[in-house]
Amino acid sequence: MTSVVIVGAGPTGIVAATLLARYHVDCLVLDRWPEVYRQPRAVHLDDEIYRILADLGLAEQFAAISRPAAGLQLLDADLKVLARFTREPVGRHGFPQANMFDQPQLEELLRANLARYPQLRLRTNVEVTGFTRLGQGRLQVAFVDRTTGATEHVEADYLLGCDGANSMVRRRLGVAMTDMHFEQRWLVADVRSTVDLKQWDGVHQVCNPARAATYMRIGNDRYRWEFRLLPNESVADYSTLETLRPLIAPWVGSCADLELVRVAEYTFRAAIAGRWRVGNVFLLGDAAHLTPPFIGQGMGAGVRDAVNLCWKLAAVIAGDLPEHILDSYPQERKPHARALIRVALAMGWAMTAGGGFGDTVRRAVLPRLGRIPALRLRLFDGVTPALRNSALVHRPRGRRSLAGTLCPNTVQSEGFTFVTTTPLPPAVHGELTERGTTVLVVDPDSELGRWLRTGRAKAAIIRPDRTVMRSGTNVVGLSELVPSSAGLVSCPSRAGRPSRRRGR
């Protein structure tokens, strides 16, 4: 018996497990692989995701295995620069805005970090085969030990499907993926070399409808290329360094110090699940959305899912919030994920569409991409969209608001935080504290004070995931809207205790 079962131990599943464990929610993670999957996949994350890793205590460890990137540049078929979007060494969240890394190394860090949480269990080399609903809102999850062949069962209050694009959890729920009409076959090649290739130290996107391509330096001795495959091609045509060299020659020249780490074929798709919550079962990561990799947001979207959902789940289990508040997870995350998929699709179009006519359009349009608001936020400023309205985000129409955006990276609290430039009456301050709220009264000229002023606010309610719930000028009135987080802050161990969901 456990509170939460998580299917899948990739970055999304392990981040979800870690966040729940921080709130002393007992959970079991089940994964089909005996160890970290060794093939490199995701290679980029932004400063928002870096901030999350830092919040998990992994800032220094991630810095040791990652490489800040200079940004993104779009090239024509002759590798001439059409547009360049630079990234800052230190962004608004206090970390580099673009970071290259090897996914297996990151997963090793995330799994090693689990040792800090004894109420969290990870079972590897097991295959989850299904789940059934029991009485009193509980689930029974069935899985097979791949070593012994024995079938086992575990009961849980909640199930998180973090099991990837071919999600068993999604299939068992009968949830369909909505196709966003993008599907391309690409060759992905990882190469190791001790020689500096002396290229611009960012991501190179080649906008060539005949052969779109991507090049990036991942680490001190690691490089990646991605090439769109032609209809009559397969990965077998480029399985050796000799057959691959004609494609990578513009970047490597005659360099002989090259080791082919692996080549693989991937189908880049854009799709989003119709439902992300079915009762006490949730979909996260690639189980809920598929993003083409052109803006490097695939893995990050799954991590954002985990951060958005898990504090809410812990608050419901602790009794701080009613269960219907969990509906805010798909209400907030689904539009956000869809918006980033659309940005990725726009970049995919910029790289591949239109033949010769498309080349003409690209030369005219790409240098002006910064005038398109959504693209400017993502490509120039590195900012993801604000979350839309829900029970936990209130964005007033027609007025500037901080709601739905992230607060500066100076607020650290396990529960809700109330930030204000106006001192509260002692009784109001005391009531907030009793309900688990961290109260920060800041100078109007401090960093947080200036941030409030950008939203024309004197106070803001900040959620445990650092998202602004509400902001405004009526400080006392706003303080009355802060939800309780006393259970989250006290964090009594709930391992082995009856679920508070029983009987609901």
Summary of the structure (lengths in Angstrom):
residues: 504
radius of gyration: 23.6
end to end distance: 18.2
largest distance: 74.8
contacts: 1709
relative contact order: 0.13
helix: 35%
strand: 27%
